[in-house]
Amino acid sequence: MAQRGNKRPWMAVALALALQGCATRGPISLSCPIFDKTVFALPPSQLEQDIQSDAGGNVSFVAAPAMESLSGLAAPAPPVARRGPDPLRDAFQRAKPDKRLENADPTRSVEGPPRPVTALLLSGGGQWGAFGAGFLGSLQASGNAIAPDIVTGVSTGGLQSLFVTVGTPEAYARLVREYSPARQADLVSANSTLLTAITGSMAGIKPLRQAIERALCSEGDPAKGCPMIADLANSKREALIGFVEARSGQFVVADVKAMANTSGAAYAGISDRNRVARDCLTGAALASAGMPLFFQPVRINGRVYYDGGVRQSVFLAKVAEAAAASMTDDSGNTVRPPPTLYVIRNGPTQLLGPDGKPGDNDKVDSKFDALTAALRAQSIIVNQVEIGSIAALRLFHPTGEINLATADGYQNHVWTDASGASRACDKGQERFFNPDFMACLRSLGRTKAQRRPSPWITLTPLSGLNAPHP
């Protein structure tokens, strides 16, 4: 008995040493010397400024007010003047289409109506991005691809935005291939859920980093050339990737074209420019996909960044505000129609249960551990953020055209696998990237892209929301 008792301290020490070796994998760290010149905090919309008008320390009282009395509250502060760059508004301004001439006769120039600016908003969703890849790839292959002037992406949408911004048939084909992994380990190195508290996350993202680098540069090596970076720099499309600075909680955006433009002003004095561009673009894409708890954190120039979906699924009010501003000239006169917005929700709009299908999660009534509660709360919050972000676009863009595509209905979709067998969508055991499930989502995307009369759901204008429905 004495010998057995003596073994326990040694076992405890051995276990502690083993766990120490498994200690948090830490963040993926990247360096980007042009970060401050190509990444900007997204200024709040005017309504957000109104809501937070008391937050600037300007509340004063003439005298100590009586309890529950606000009679001494100072008048709200005037709207905050625009400070610093506003990359989203600037992108809409740059994207204003030139007035086209309907008649080439130099003695009689007749101007036709300008077309609206078109923006494509790509949401987050992890492996659900396979739906968006299948949808966009099929639209392009069938000749029905939209031609956005502006592309914004959050999380997996940030990754997709790189390919959509290039916009060539080869880029769309590459997009589909990148969302067709042979195994989960091609993109993440997952660990047991029980080890999350030790490793700091459920999965490391080094494989995903390598996949992005290979897409940007030949074999991931800047010395071998980076054709995709050159294509991004030369694209006529504006592109913005959104993520969150963990320290301040600010939503920030990376100007993709500025990062890719190695001959631009941001690269003055920079050597090995392809390597810098590769690392900066990879960092922005990874940061946008770094959902806390699930994926390894991303640190750029010493600061940690989180998945953009922590704050918003799509660029919300700022897109609508910038869109509205693009309709007018410098004098405030309306000179062009409201922009057309396309939104791809990379995932369903319904809350999912533990089986990966729409429904309840009854485990929360019997399992009271912190992880079960946290995961359920996270799924509820993300679902609401996704729906709320899209709904808010209509509130702030009341009459312009908004088109939407979602992965709703996936649980009823039947697809044909490589062997020719018909199968239903099943998320399976892989928590992050299930190859079979992603194949089903690509199939769902292709199917919805072929839907007629339109692949898109058109959101009702605000003026029609209170109208009686048949």
C-alpha positions in Angstrom: 0.0 0.0 0.0 2.9 2.3 0.8 4.5 1.8 -2.6 1.2 2.4 -4.3 0.7 5.6 -2.4 4.2 6.8 -3.4 3.4 6.4 -7.0 0.5 9.0 -7.0 2.7 12.1 -6.6 4.9 10.9 -9.4 1.9 10.2 -11.6 0.6 13.7 -10.8 4.0 15.2 -11.7 4.1 13.2 -15.0 0.6 14.3 -15.9 1.4 17.9 -15.1 4.5 17.8 -17.3 2.5 16.2 -20.1 -0.1 18.9 -19.9 2.6 21.5 -19.8 3.9 20.2 -23.1 0.3 20.5 -24.5 -0.1 24.0 -23.1 -1.8 26.6 -25.2 -0.5 26.5 -28.8 -0.6 30.3 -28.7 -1.5 32.5 -31.6 -0.2 32.3 -35.1 2.0 35.4 -35.5 2.6 37.3 -38.6 4.5 40.5 -39.5 3.0 43.1 -41.8 5.1 46.3 -42.1 2.4 48.0 -44.2 -0.5 47.1 -41.9 -1.1 50.6 -40.6 -1.3 51.9 -44.2 -3.7 49.3 -45.5 -5.9 48.4 -42.5 -8.4 51.0 -41.0 -10.9 51.1 -38.2 -14.3 51.3 -39.8 -15.9 54.6 -38.6 -19.3 54.3 -36.9 -22.4 55.1 -39.0 -24.3 58.3 -38.2 -26.9 56.3 -36.3 -24.2 54.6 -34.2 -22.8 58.0 -33.4 -26.2 59.2 -32.3 -26.7 56.1 -30.1 -23.3 56.7 -28.4 -23.5 60.5 -28.3 -23.3 60.4 -24.5 -20.2 58.2 -24.5 -17.6 60.8 -25.1 -17.6 62.2 -21.6 -19.7 65.2 -22.5 -22.5 64.6 -20.0 -22.6 67.4 -17.5 -25.0 68.6 -14.8 -25.8 72.2 -13.8 -26.1 70.9 -10.2 -26.3 67.5 -8.5 -29.6 66.2 -9.9 -32.3 64.8 -7.7 -32.5 61.0 -7.6 -33.8 59.7 -10.9 -33.8 63.2 -12.3 -32.1 63.9 -15.6 -33.2 67.5 -15.8 -29.5 68.6 -15.7 -28.4 66.4 -18.5 -26.6 68.4 -21.2 -28.0 68.4 -24.7 -26.7 65.6 -26.9 -23.4 66.3 -28.6 -23.5 67.3 -32.3 -22.7 64.5 -34.8 -19.1 63.5 -34.7 -17.2 64.9 -37.6 -15.7 62.3 -40.0 -12.1 61.7 -38.9 -9.5 59.7 -40.7 -10.0 57.4 -43.7 -13.3 55.6 -44.4 -12.4 52.8 -46.7 -15.9 51.6 -47.3 -17.3 55.0 -48.3 -14.2 55.7 -50.4 -14.7 52.3 -52.2 -18.2 53.3 -53.2 -17.0 56.7 -54.4 -14.3 55.1 -56.5 -16.8 52.6 -57.9 -19.2 55.2 -59.2 -19.7 54.2 -62.8 -18.9 56.8 -65.4 -21.8 58.2 -67.4 -22.0 56.3 -70.6 -22.7 57.9 -74.0 -25.6 56.4 -75.9 -24.6 58.1 -79.1 -21.1 58.2 -80.5 -21.9 61.2 -82.7 -19.5 63.9 -81.3 -22.0 66.7 -82.2 -24.8 65.1 -80.3 -23.8 63.3 -77.1 -26.8 61.7 -75.4 -26.2 60.5 -71.9 -28.0 57.3 -70.8 -28.9 56.6 -67.3 -25.9 55.4 -65.2 -26.1 51.9 -63.9 -26.2 51.4 -60.1 -23.1 50.5 -58.2 -23.1 46.8 -57.3 -21.8 45.3 -54.1 -21.4 41.7 -53.1 -21.4 41.0 -49.3 -20.0 37.6 -48.3 -20.8 36.4 -44.8 -18.9 34.1 -42.4 -19.7 30.4 -41.9 -16.5 28.2 -41.8 -17.1 25.1 -43.8 -20.5 26.4 -44.9 -18.5 28.6 -47.3 -18.6 25.5 -49.6 -22.2 26.6 -50.3 -21.1 30.1 -51.5 -18.2 28.5 -53.5 -20.6 26.2 -55.3 -23.2 28.9 -55.8 -20.7 31.5 -57.2 -18.8 29.0 -59.2 -22.0 27.7 -60.9 -23.2 31.3 -61.6 -19.9 32.0 -63.3 -19.8 28.8 -65.3 -23.3 29.3 -66.6 -22.6 32.9 -67.7 -24.8 34.4 -64.9 -22.1 35.7 -62.6 -22.7 39.1 -61.1 -20.0 41.7 -61.7 -19.6 43.5 -58.4 -17.9 46.8 -58.2 -17.2 46.2 -54.5 -16.7 42.9 -52.6 -16.8 42.7 -48.8 -16.0 39.6 -46.8 -16.1 38.5 -43.2 -14.6 35.2 -41.9 -14.9 32.6 -44.6 -16.4 35.3 -46.8 -13.0 37.1 -46.4 -11.3 34.1 -47.9 -13.8 33.9 -50.7 -13.4 37.6 -51.5 -9.9 37.1 -52.7 -11.0 34.8 -55.5 -14.1 36.9 -56.4 -12.1 40.1 -56.6 -9.8 38.5 -59.2 -13.0 37.4 -60.9 -11.6 35.3 -63.7 -12.9 31.8 -64.6 -9.7 30.3 -63.3 -10.2 32.2 -60.0 -13.7 30.9 -59.5 -12.5 27.3 -60.3 -9.8 27.8 -57.7 -12.4 29.0 -55.2 -14.3 25.8 -55.6 -11.2 23.7 -55.3 -10.2 25.4 -52.1 -13.5 24.5 -50.6 -13.1 20.8 -51.7 -10.7 19.4 -49.1 -9.9 15.7 -49.1 -9.8 15.7 -45.3 -10.3 18.1 -42.4 -6.6 18.0 -41.5 -5.9 19.8 -44.8 -7.3 23.0 -43.2 -7.0 22.7 -39.5 -5.4 20.5 -36.8 -8.2 19.7 -34.4 -7.8 18.5 -30.9 -10.2 16.9 -28.4 -12.8 19.3 -27.0 -11.6 18.3 -23.5 -8.2 19.8 -24.3 -9.6 23.2 -25.3 -8.8 24.7 -22.0 -5.2 23.6 -22.3 -4.6 24.3 -26.0 -6.5 27.6 -26.0 -8.7 26.6 -29.0 -10.3 23.6 -30.6 -8.1 23.7 -33.7 -4.9 25.1 -34.9 -4.9 26.9 -38.3 -1.4 26.4 -39.6 -2.7 24.2 -42.5 -5.2 27.0 -43.4 -2.4 29.5 -43.4 -0.4 27.3 -45.8 -3.4 26.9 -48.1 -3.9 30.6 -48.4 -0.2 31.1 -49.1 -0.3 28.5 -51.8 -3.2 30.3 -53.4 -1.4 33.7 -53.3 2.0 32.5 -54.5 3.3 29.6 -56.5 3.8 26.8 -54.0 3.4 29.4 -51.3 6.9 30.8 -52.1 7.1 34.5 -53.0 10.4 33.8 -54.8 8.5 31.7 -57.4 6.0 34.4 -58.2 2.7 35.5 -56.9 0.2 35.7 -59.8 -2.9 36.0 -57.6 -1.4 39.0 -55.8 -0.7 40.7 -59.1 -4.3 39.9 -60.2 -5.7 41.4 -57.0 -3.7 44.5 -57.5 -4.9 44.9 -61.1 -8.5 44.1 -60.5 -11.2 46.7 -61.2 -13.1 45.6 -58.1 -12.7 47.1 -54.7 -12.3 44.5 -51.9 -12.5 44.8 -48.2 -12.0 42.1 -45.5 -13.4 42.7 -42.0 -12.1 41.5 -38.7 -12.0 42.7 -35.1 -9.1 44.0 -33.0 -9.3 42.1 -29.8 -7.7 44.8 -27.7 -10.1 47.6 -28.5 -13.0 45.6 -29.9 -13.0 47.8 -33.1 -14.2 46.4 -36.4 -11.4 47.0 -38.8 -11.1 46.5 -42.6 -8.2 45.5 -44.8 -8.0 47.2 -48.2 -7.1 44.2 -50.3 -6.0 46.1 -53.4 -3.8 48.3 -51.4 -2.2 45.3 -49.7 -1.7 43.6 -53.1 -0.4 46.6 -54.9 3.3 46.1 -54.4 4.1 49.2 -56.6 1.9 51.4 -54.5 2.8 54.1 -52.0 2.4 51.7 -49.0 5.4 49.8 -50.2 7.8 52.7 -50.4 11.1 51.6 -48.9 9.9 47.9 -48.5 12.2 45.2 -49.9 11.0 41.6 -50.7 7.6 43.0 -51.6 6.0 39.8 -52.7 6.7 38.3 -49.3 5.3 41.2 -47.5 2.1 41.2 -49.7 1.7 37.5 -49.1 2.1 37.7 -45.4 -0.2 40.7 -45.1 -3.0 39.3 -47.2 -2.7 35.9 -45.4 -2.8 37.7 -42.1 -6.0 39.6 -43.0 -7.7 36.5 -44.3 -6.7 34.4 -41.2 -7.6 37.2 -38.8 -11.1 37.4 -40.3 -11.5 33.6 -39.8 -10.1 33.4 -36.2 -13.3 32.7 -34.2 -12.3 32.7 -30.5 -12.4 29.3 -28.8 -12.8 27.5 -32.0 -9.7 28.5 -33.9 -6.2 29.5 -32.9 -5.9 33.3 -32.4 -4.1 35.4 -35.0 -1.6 38.0 -34.0 -0.3 40.6 -36.4 2.5 43.0 -35.4 2.0 42.0 -31.8 -1.8 42.5 -31.6 -4.5 39.8 -31.6 -7.4 39.9 -34.0 -10.7 38.0 -34.0 -13.1 36.7 -36.6 -15.2 39.6 -38.0 -18.3 37.7 -37.1 -17.7 38.6 -33.4 -19.2 42.0 -34.2 -21.1 41.6 -37.5 -21.8 39.2 -40.2 -21.8 41.6 -43.1 -20.7 45.2 -43.2 -24.1 46.3 -41.9 -25.1 49.9 -41.7 -21.9 51.2 -43.1 -22.5 49.5 -46.5 -26.0 51.0 -46.7 -24.7 54.5 -45.6 -21.9 54.4 -48.1 -24.3 53.1 -50.7 -26.6 56.0 -50.1 -23.8 58.5 -50.3 -22.8 57.2 -53.7 -26.2 58.2 -55.1 -25.5 61.9 -54.8 -23.1 64.4 -56.2 -21.1 66.9 -54.1 -24.1 69.2 -53.9 -26.4 66.5 -52.5 -28.3 66.0 -55.8 -29.4 62.5 -56.6 -27.6 61.6 -59.8 -27.7 57.8 -59.9 -30.0 55.0 -58.8 -29.6 53.2 -55.4 -26.8 50.6 -55.4 -27.7 46.9 -55.9 -26.6 44.7 -53.0 -26.0 41.0 -53.2 -25.6 39.0 -50.0 -24.5 35.4 -49.7 -25.2 33.9 -46.3 -22.7 31.1 -46.1 -24.9 28.9 -43.9 -28.5 28.5 -42.9 -30.6 31.2 -41.2 -32.1 28.7 -38.8 -30.6 27.9 -35.5 -29.2 24.3 -35.5 -29.4 21.6 -33.0 -26.5 19.3 -31.9 -27.2 17.0 -34.9 -26.4 19.8 -37.2 -30.0 20.2 -38.4 -32.5 22.9 -37.6 -34.0 22.2 -34.2 -33.6 22.3 -30.5 -30.6 21.4 -28.4 -32.1 19.4 -25.5 -28.6 18.7 -24.1 -28.5 22.1 -22.4 -31.3 20.9 -20.0 -29.2 18.0 -18.7 -25.6 18.9 -19.3 -24.5 21.8 -17.1 -20.8 22.0 -17.9 -19.4 25.4 -19.0 -18.4 24.2 -22.5 -21.9 23.0 -23.4 -23.4 26.2 -22.2 -20.8 28.3 -24.0 -21.2 26.5 -27.3 -25.0 26.8 -27.3 -24.8 30.5 -26.4 -22.3 31.1 -29.1 -24.4 29.4 -31.7 -27.5 31.4 -30.7 -25.5 34.7 -30.7 -23.9 34.0 -34.1 -27.3 33.0 -35.6 -28.9 36.2 -34.4 -26.0 38.3 -35.6 -26.2 36.8 -39.0 -29.9 37.4 -39.4 -29.8 40.8 -37.7 -26.9 42.0 -40.0 -28.8 41.1 -43.1 -32.1 42.6 -41.8 -30.3 45.8 -40.9 -29.2 46.2 -44.5 -32.8 46.7 -45.5 -33.5 49.1 -42.6 -30.6 51.3 -43.7 -31.1 50.8 -47.4 -34.9 51.0 -47.6 -35.6 51.0 -51.3 -32.6 49.8 -53.1 -32.4 46.2 -54.5 -31.1 43.6 -52.0 -30.7 40.0 -53.2 -29.9 37.1 -50.9 -28.8 33.5 -51.2 -28.6 31.2 -48.2 -27.9 27.5 -47.4 -31.3 27.1 -46.0 -32.9 23.8 -47.0 -29.6 21.9 -46.9 -31.1 19.2 -44.7 -33.5 18.2 -47.4 -30.9 18.3 -50.3 -29.9 15.1 -51.9 -26.5 15.0 -53.8 -24.6 12.4 -55.8 -21.2 11.4 -54.5 -18.2 10.4 -56.5 -19.4 6.8 -56.7 -22.7 7.8 -58.1 -24.7 7.1 -54.9 -27.4 9.5 -53.8 -26.9 10.9 -50.3 -28.4 13.3 -47.9 -26.5 16.2 -46.3 -24.8 15.0 -43.0 -22.4 17.1 -41.0 -20.8 14.0 -39.5 -18.3 13.9 -36.7 -15.8 16.5 -38.1 -16.6 19.7 -36.2 -15.0 22.1 -38.7 -14.4 20.8 -42.2 -16.2 17.6 -43.2 -15.3 16.8 -46.8 -18.6 15.0 -47.6 -20.7 17.7 -46.0 -18.8 20.3 -47.9 -19.4 18.4 -51.2 -23.1 18.4 -50.4 -23.0 22.1 -49.7 -21.3 22.8 -53.0 -24.0 20.7 -54.7 -26.7 22.8 -52.9 -25.0 25.9 -54.1 -24.9 24.7 -57.7 -28.6 23.7 -57.5 -29.7 27.1 -56.1 -27.6 28.9 -58.7 -29.8 27.2 -61.4 -33.1 28.1 -59.8 -35.4 30.0 -62.0 -36.7 32.7 -62.5 -33.9 33.9 -60.3 -31.2 32.2 -58.0 -31.7 35.1 -55.6 -34.2 35.9 -52.9 -35.2 39.5 -53.3 -35.8 41.3 -50.0 -39.0 43.4 -49.8 -38.5 47.1 -49.8 -39.1 48.8 -46.5 -42.2 50.6 -47.9 -43.8 47.2 -48.7 -43.2 45.5 -45.3 -46.5 46.8 -43.9 -48.5 46.1 -47.0 -51.0 43.3 -46.8 -49.9 39.9 -48.1 -52.1 37.5 -50.0 
